[in-house]
Amino acid sequence: MANFYTDNKDLKHHLHHPLMQKIVALKERNYTDCEKYDYAPFNFEDAMDSYEKVLEIAGEISGDIVAPNAESVDHEGPQLIDGHVEYAAGTKQNLDALVKAGLMGISLPRRYNGLNFSLVPYIMAADMVSRADASFVNIWGLQDCAETIYEFADEDQRMRFLPRVCAGETMAMDLTEPDAGSDLQAVMLKATFNEADGTWRLNGVKRFITNGDGHIGLVLARSEAGSTDGRGLSMFIFDHKNEPGLTVRRIENKMGIKGSPTCELVFKNVKAELCGSRRLGLIKYVMALMNGARLGIAAQAVGISEAAYREAYSYALDRRQFGKSIIEFPAVAEMLSMIKAKLDASRSLLYETTRFVDMYKTYEDIARERTLTPEERTEMKYYSKLADAFTPMSKGMGSEFCNQNAYDCIQVHGGSGFMKDYACERIYRDARITSIYEGTTQLQVVAAIRHVTTGTYLNKINEYATENYAPELKPLQERLAAMTELYADAVNRVTSLKDSEYTDFQARRLVEMAGHIIMGYLLLGDATRCADFTKSANVYVRFGEAEVNRHYKFITEFAPENYAAYYKHEA
């Protein structure tokens, strides 16, 4: 019997972060829900006990059902039958187990039959499910689309759709089109209002839609005739289960995450409902939807990294060469230490980001019920800015580490890793998409760079620097302080030129410098609360130091006037 929660003490460590006491109290409105619902917690300890029990169930299903099914799902994949998706047998079993366990609608309010949990345990469940099978989290995890309905739809729509998600119906977000990949302003799927019956109708094609045959879809469509930019787009809710007109034209044949159906969809006069206000589909609603999805992909990346580390470590222990286990060879031992350090760093950043999102979203929810105090509004703005800054960093750097860890996992296996006999081959293929979908790493840098230029990252780094860390970590803290000086100087050198194109050219290096310092400080905090993280803190800070020095050297020695000559290409 495997349990992916109880066999990983790092998860419990992050679940019991000091900020959780405040997050849960806000989420539970100081535990007043227990007066309405007998299963609502009456204090913090009761709430955390519920979190633990649910995570143990999710861990058990991940370990005993989802993980054993992963290989067969990868081979079988979903099928296209009469214009609709038929999941692989293992996928059906996985979904059935999680639905019966009540693991849908985890973060939705109880009045819609949700569990009203903080985002932290939901992301933690996604972390575990991804470790078991990265493709399956793309089906189960799309329940986070329900958050968009909760935030922006009217109460009638919430009451009709959200309980269905909590009961186990799946979701999809239908954004991308054949001629509009990351450039969502180019979306042309047409939404037309029918005056006769007072309904909206959708016509057009969507492509690369994850779980496109889900029961309920959020669709970005052009509602304003004659418009060509993002201001003409609105968000719609499509009830695929009860409304005809949507056909799956094809399921993409992908490199990895093969259990997850990626669909091309044809809409023919499909009835839909406007979600929120017209014209705000891209400007407001998709941005919120994508930020949630990016956090989910960051969790997926961490789960894959966890799987890669465990596969590599287990193989290195068992594989013997020249009379001893290969884990005893320094070259292999170093690789394993680096995989673990990157895993621990990206997981620390993931849960730090999730706590920031939890804080500001909970305050936003409270603001729907009453006026926030000035102190609460200030705190909401503080965490909102941090969530906006840390989400692209977590997704961008976490997905890159995921790919690196999957690569090194194959390397530890040697020639065996190139064979389909070992799980690492599937893990390697599954990892690749994490740095592409929901915004490539390059687009995450575009989202993050303004937090370099406006000082969000540096301000937070300086806050981390003032925290109390274990005395034995002082040398690492000094290294981080020196790295911060280089980062601040590099930012000043780049931004002082007031050349936006040159800033964009150096953006990846600046964002990564900030990320390495931030993750270094987060690991110091982890090691202070739990000595088990000390090794990863030492390994990661030294790795980050080398990366920061490398980027600093490039920036300081690069002549800006050479940018166009060396790197610019003719269209």
N, C-alpha and C positions, 0 to 999 in steps of 0.2 A: 504494500500500500504506500503510494507516494503522496505527499502533501506539499505543494509548492509554496505554502505559507509557513508552515511549521519547520520546514527544512532550510529556511532562509532567514536567519535572525536579523539580517540587515533590514528587512521589511518592517519588523516590529520596532526596530530602532527608529526608523523614520516616522512610523505611525505615532510614536510617543514623543514627538518633538515638542518643546515647551510652548510654542505658539498654538498648538492644537487646543489647549484649554480655552483660549479666547475664541478661536474659530468655532468650536462646537457650541459654546454658550451663545454666540450670535446666531448660529444656524438653528439652534433649538429655542431661540427667543427666551433665553434664561429658563429653559425647561418647562415652559407653560403648556406645551403640547400634551404633556402627560395628563392634563385635565380633560382632554378631548379623546385621546387615543390610549388605550391601555398598554400598547406596546411601545409607546414613546418613552424615552429615558427621563428619569427624574433628577439626575445629576450627571456630572462629567464622567465619573467612574462607571456609571450604568451605561452611558453612551459608548464609551470605549470598549466595554464588555460586548456590546452589540456589534461594534465594528470588528472586534477580534473573532467573534463567532461566525459572522458572515464571511470574513476573509479566510477562515479555516475551511468553510464549505467551498468557497471559490478555489482555494488551494487544493482541496481534495479532488474536486472535479477536474481541475487542470492537470493534476498528476496522474489520476486513475483513469480518466476518460479521454480528455482532449489530447494529451501527449501520446498515448498509445495509438490513437487514430491518425496522428499526423502523417505518417508515411503513406498509409492507404489513401488518405485524402489527397495527398500530393500526386499520387499516381492516377487516381480515378478522376478527380476534379469535377466541377459542375458540368451538366449537360444542357444543351438547348433543345427543348422539345416543344414543338408547336408554338414557337414564339415566346416561350417562358423558360425560366431557369429551374432546373432540377438539381438540388444540392447533392454532393457525394454522400454516400450512406453514413460515413463517419461524421460529416458536418451535421447531418440531421440528428444524430445521436448526441453530439456535443450541445447543440442548441436546445434540444429537448431537456437535457440534464440541467442546464443553466436556467432555463425558464421554470422548470419544476422547482428549482431551489430558490426561486424568487429573486434572481440576480438581474432583473431588468428594472429600469427606472430607479437605479440606486440613489441618485442624487435629487430625484424629483420630490416635491412636497407630498405629505401623506394624504392630503385631500384628493390627490389623483391616484392614490394607491401606491405611491412611491415610498422609499425608505427614508427620505429626507437626510441622507448621509452627506457629510462633507465630501468634496471632490477627492480628497486624499485617498480614502479607501477605494473609491471607484477607479482612480488611476492605478492604485496598487493591484486591484483585480485585473486591470488591463495589462499591467506589467507581468503578472503570473500567467495569464492566458497567452500572451505573446511568447513567453518562454516555452509554453507547451506547443503552440502552433500559431505562428505569426499570421497565417492566412485567415484563421478563424476569428481573430480579434477584429478583422475588417467587417465581419457580419455582426457579431455580438456588440462590438464597441460603437457601432453607428447609432446606438441608442442615445449618444450625446447630441444627436440632431434634435432630440426632443427638448433640449435646453433652449434652442432657438424658438420653438413653438411657445414654450413657457415664457420666455422673455418678451416676445414681440406679437404673438397672436392675441385675439380677444378671448374672453373667458369662455364663451360658447365653444370656440375651437379647442381651447385647452381641455374642457370637460369631455369633448368628443374624442380627441386623439390621444391625450396623454395616458388615460387609463388603459388604452389598447397597447401602448408601448410597454407599460408596466406589466401587462398580462402576457407579453412575449412576442408581439408583432415587431417585425424588423423595419429598419428605415434606410433611406438613401438620400444623398444630396446630389441633385442633378444640376451641375454647374457647367462642366466643360463641353465644348462642341468641336467638330472636326476642324474648323477654322479659328477657334478661340481656345487656346490652351491656357497658359497663365494669364493671357490678356483677356480677362473676362469682360472688359468693356466692349469687346467685339461680339458678344453673344447676340444671336439673331433669332433664336426660337421665339415664335410670335405668340403673344397672349392677346386675345381679342375679347372684348366685353360684348356679350349678347344681350341686347336691350330687351328682347322678347321674353326671355326667361330669367334675366338678371344674373347670368352666370358667366364666368370666364372660360374660354376655350384655348387650349394649347396646341400648336402645330409646329413641327420641326424635328430636328435630330439632336441628340446628345451623345457624346462619345467618352470613353474611358470612365464610365460611371460605376463606382464600386457598389456592389450589391444592388445593381440597378433595378432588379425585379422585386425589391423590398415592398412590404405592405403599404408603407406611407413614404412619400417623397417630398422633399423640399426642392422646388424647381425655380431657377433663375431664368426669367423670360423678359422679352422686350414688350412692355405694355403700352409705350407711347409711340404711336405711328409717326414715322418720319424721323425719329431720333436715331443717332448713331453712336452715342457715348454712354457712359455709365449712368447718366441722369435719366435715361429712358428705360431703366431696368427695374423690375419689381420682383418680389419673392412670392411664390405660390405654394400652397399645400395641395398635394395630389393624393387622393385616396385610391391607391392602386388595387386594393383588395375589393373595393365595391364599385369602382368606376371603370368602364371599358375604354379602349382606344389606344393603350400603350402596348407596343410590341418590341420584344428584344430581337434585334436583327442579327446580332452576333455576340458571342462571348470571345473576348480577346485571348489569344494563345500567348501566355506570358512566360518570362524567364523564371519567376518565382511567385510566391504567395498564390499558388495554383488552385488552392481550395476556395479562394475568394473570387466570385464571378465579377469580372470587369466587363461591362456591357456597352453595346451601342444600342441606343433606344430610338424608336420612331414614335412620335406623338401625332395622332390623327384626331383632331377635334376632341381632345381629352378635356373633360370637365375638371376645373380646379378652383381653389379658393384663394383670394388675396390674403397674404399674411402681412399684417401691419399696414403701413401706408404705401401708396404708389410712389415710384421713383427712388425709394430708399433701398431697393433690393441689393444693389452692389455697395452703395455708399455706406450703409449701416449694417444691414443684416448679414450679408456674406462675410464682412470683416469679422463680425462676432462669431459666425459659424466656423470660419477658417481658423481663428485663434483657438477655439475648442478642439478642432480637428488636429491642429499642430501639436497641441499638448498630448493628444491621444497617440500621434505618431512618435512623439518623444518617448512615451511609455512603451510603445511597441519596440522602438530601437533599444531601450534598456532591457526589455525582456529577451530580445534576440541576443544581446550582449551577454546576458546571464546564461543563456543556453550555450553560447559559444565557449564561454569560460569553463562551464562544467564539462562539456564534451572534451575540450582540450586538456583540462586537468586530469580527468579520468583516464584518457588515453595515455597521457604522459606517465601516469603511475603504473599502468599495466604493461606498456610497451617496453621490452627489454632489448638493449643493444650493447654489445661488448661487455656482457655480463652484469649489467645494472639497468635500472629503470631510467628512461631518457629524461625524467624530471630531475635527475641528479647532474645532468650536464648543464653548465652555466648558461649556454646559449638558449636552451629550452626554458630553464628556470626564469631567465630574464623576460622571455616572451610572456610566460604565464603571469609574472608579476605585473607586467605592463598592461596585459588584458584586464587583470583584476583592478588595477588602479584606474584605468579609463572607465571601467564599469562602475566602480564606486563613485568616481567623480561625476559621471553623467547622471547617475541615480540621485546623488545629492542635489545636483542642479535641478533635476526633474521635480523633486518633492519641494524644494524651496520655491520653484516657480508655481507649483500647484497651490501651495499655501498662500502665495500672493494673490492668485486668481480667486481662491476661496474667500479671502478677506474682502476684496473689492466687490465681488459678485453678491456676497451675502449682504453687504451694506446697500448695494443697489436694490436688492430684494426688499430689505427693510424699508427703504425709501418709498416703495410702492404702498406701504401700509401706514407710514407716518413720516413726519418731517424729521430729518436727521439733525442732531445737534451740531453746532459749528465744529466741535472736536471730532465727531463722527464723520462729517463731510471732509474735513482735512485728512483724516486717516484713510477714507475711501479713495481720495485723489492720490495719496501717497502710494497705496498698494496698486491702484489702477496703473500708474506710471511704471511701477516695477514689473507688474505682470506683462505690460506691453513691451518692456525691454527684455525681460528674461525669457518670454515664450519663444521668439525666434532664435535666441541663443541656445536654448535647451533643445529645440528641434534640430537646428543646424549642426551644432557640435556633437550632440548626442547621436545623431544619425551617421555622422562621419566616423565617430568612434565605433559605432555598431559595425560599419563596413570594415574598419581596420581590424576589429576583434574577430570578425568572421573570417577575414583573410588570414590572420595569424593562427586561428583555430585549424584551418586547412593545413597551414605550414607545419604545425606541431604534429599533425597526422602523417605528414610526408606524402608518399605516393598513395597511401590508403585514403587520404582525404579527397583525392580526385575521383574516387570510386563512389558509386551510389549505394554501396553497402553501409556507409556511415552517415549518421544524421548531419554531420558537419557540411556535407555537400548541399543538402536542402537548406540549411541555415545560411550558407554563403549566398545562395540564390535569393532567399527571402530578404536578406539584409539589404540588397542593392537598391530596392525601391524606396527605402526609408529616406534617402537623401534626395529623392526626386519628387514624390507626390506630396500634395498639400503645400506646394511651394518648394522649389529646389533649394539647395544650400545657398546658391547665389542669391535667390530671392529673400532668404532669411537674412542674409547680410544687408540687403537693401532695406529691410524692415528694421534692422538693428543699428545701422550706422548713425541714425539721428540721435540715438542714445549715447553714442560715443561723442558726437559733436556738441551735444547739449549738456554733457556732464553727468547723465543719469548713472552710468556705470561707475565713473570715478567717485561720485558721491557715495554710492553704496559700498564700494571697495573701502573707502575711508571709514565708513561705519563699521564694516567688518574688522578693520584694523584696530578699533578701540575695544573690541570684545575681549573678555578674559579667557585665555587659553591655558592649557596645562603647561606648567613650567618647562617640562622636557621638550615642548614643541617650540620653544623660543627661537632656536636657530632657523626653523622653517619660517616662522613669522618674520624674521629679519630678511630672509630671502624674498619673501613676498613683498615686503616694504621696498626693497631694491628694485624688484620687478615693476612695482607701481610707479616709481620715479621714471623708469624708462618709458613706460606706457604713457604717462602724462606728457613727457617731453615729445614723444612721437606724435601724439594727438596735436600738440601745439605746433609742431613743425609742419604737419600736413594742413591743418585748418587755417594757419596764419597766411597761407598763400591765397585763400579765398577763391579757389578754383574747384568748382563742384565736380568736374570731370576727374580731376586728379584725386580728389577725396574719394570718389567712387572707386578709382583704381586701387587705392591703398586700403579700401574699406575692409576687405576680408582679413588682412593682417591686423588691423586695429581691433576689430571685433574679436578675433581669436586671442589677441593679447589680453583683452579684458576678460574673456572667458577663462583663460588659464589661471589668471589671478583670482577670479571669483571662485572657481572650483577648488583652487588651493585653499582659500580661506574656509570654504564650506567643509572641506575634509579636516581642517584643523578643528573646527567645531565638532565634527563627528568624533574625531579622535579624543577630544576633551571629554565628551560624554560617554565614549566607549573606546577603550584602549585597542580593541580589535582593528580599528581603522588606522592605527599609527603607521603600519607598514605601507598602506596605500597612500597615506598622506606624504610620507617620505619619498616614495617612488614618483608620485604625481607632481609634487612641487618641483622636484629636480627636472622632470620631463618638461613641465611648463616653463621653468626657468630657461631651459635650452631653446624652447620655441619662442619665448619672448625675446631673448637675445638675438635669435636669428632674424625675427621680423624687424627688430629695432635696427639691426645692422643694415638690412635691406633698405629700410625707409631713410635712414640717415645718410647712406652712401649713394642713394639713387638721385640722379639729377632730374628734377621734374620736367625739364625741357626735352628729355629723351623719351618721355612717355609715348608720344605720338609716333616717333620714329621706330621704336622697338615693338610696341604692342598694339597699335591701332591698325585695323585692316580696312581695305576699301570694300564698300558694299557691293 
